[in-house]
Amino acid sequence: MSKIPPQLEGYPERIQEDYVEFRETGSSDALSSFVLKTLGFLSDGDDGSEALLSIPDDAQILEQPGIDSLAFAELVFLIEDLFEYSITDEQMRSVETVGDLKRLMNELLGPTSASPSQ
């Protein structure tokens, strides 16, 4: 089992489990779940609930209750730190919908980068 990195200490167990699943399997579903649950947690401190998972891919991220640009920026910084990637301003600006976010994360962190390094 992959170790929980220090950046995720204090995060809900559901989020940590999705992170571990992604690192161990490279599953795009686990990655999407990790990203959306983390965004929900950063937005309003929920416990990693499934609420954001049911939002359609064409839904505007910043129009969702509790989601704001600060939470989105915090998510980007966490992803960069966890996976040692640099996400450009252009890439950040290209994300408007839930589907855009999933697509970008899969492009950056797809199965080839899922091998455990933590």
C-alpha positions in Angstrom: 0.0 0.0 0.0 1.3 3.5 -0.9 2.2 5.7 2.0 0.0 8.8 2.6 2.2 11.8 1.8 2.6 14.5 4.5 0.6 16.9 2.2 -2.5 14.8 2.8 -2.2 14.4 6.5 -5.4 15.8 8.1 -7.4 15.2 4.9 -10.5 12.9 5.2 -9.8 9.2 4.8 -11.9 9.0 1.7 -9.6 11.4 -0.1 -6.5 9.6 1.1 -7.9 6.3 -0.1 -8.6 7.7 -3.6 -5.0 9.0 -3.7 -3.6 5.6 -2.7 -5.8 3.8 -5.3 -4.7 6.2 -8.0 -1.0 5.8 -7.1 -1.3 2.0 -7.0 -3.5 1.4 -10.1 -3.4 4.5 -12.2 -7.2 4.5 -12.4 -8.6 7.6 -14.0 -11.8 7.1 -11.9 -9.7 7.2 -8.7 -7.9 10.3 -9.9 -11.2 12.1 -10.8 -12.6 11.1 -7.4 -9.5 12.3 -5.6 -9.5 15.6 -7.4 -13.2 16.3 -7.0 -13.4 15.2 -3.4 -10.3 17.3 -2.6 -11.9 20.3 -4.3 -15.0 19.9 -2.2 -12.9 19.6 1.0 -10.9 22.7 0.2 -14.0 24.6 -0.7 -16.2 24.1 2.3 -14.3 21.6 4.6 -16.7 18.7 3.9 -15.4 15.3 4.7 -14.7 14.2 1.1 -18.3 13.5 0.3 -19.5 12.4 -3.0 -21.4 15.6 -3.8 -19.1 16.9 -6.5 -18.9 13.4 -8.1 -22.5 13.7 -9.3 -22.0 17.0 -11.1 -22.2 16.6 -14.9 -18.9 17.1 -16.8 -20.3 20.2 -18.6 -21.1 22.0 -15.3 -19.1 25.2 -14.7 -16.8 24.6 -11.7 -16.9 28.0 -10.2 -20.7 28.1 -10.4 -21.0 25.2 -8.0 -22.0 26.0 -4.4 -19.0 26.6 -2.2 -16.5 26.4 -5.0 -14.4 29.6 -5.6 -11.2 30.5 -7.3 -9.2 30.3 -4.0 -10.3 26.6 -3.5 -9.4 25.9 -7.1 -6.0 27.5 -6.7 -5.4 25.5 -3.6 -6.2 22.3 -5.4 -3.7 23.2 -8.2 -1.0 23.9 -5.7 -1.7 20.6 -3.9 -1.6 18.7 -7.2 1.7 20.4 -8.2 3.2 19.6 -4.8 1.9 16.0 -4.6 2.8 14.9 -8.1 5.8 17.3 -8.7 4.2 18.9 -11.8 4.0 22.5 -12.8 0.6 23.6 -14.0 0.8 26.6 -16.2 -1.5 29.7 -16.0 -2.7 28.8 -19.4 -3.7 25.3 -18.3 -5.5 26.7 -15.3 -7.4 29.2 -17.4 -8.5 26.4 -19.8 -10.4 24.7 -17.0 -14.0 25.9 -16.8 -16.0 22.8 -16.4 -15.8 19.6 -14.4 -14.9 17.7 -17.6 -12.1 20.2 -18.3 -10.7 19.5 -14.9 -10.9 15.8 -15.2 -9.3 15.9 -18.7 -6.4 18.1 -17.6 -5.7 15.9 -14.6 -5.7 12.8 -16.8 -3.4 14.5 -19.3 -0.9 15.5 -16.7 -1.2 12.5 -14.4 -2.4 9.7 -16.6 -1.4 6.1 -16.0 2.3 6.6 -16.9 2.8 8.9 -13.9 0.8 6.8 -11.4 3.7 4.6 -10.4 4.4 5.1 -6.7 7.2 7.6 -6.0 6.1 8.6 -2.5 
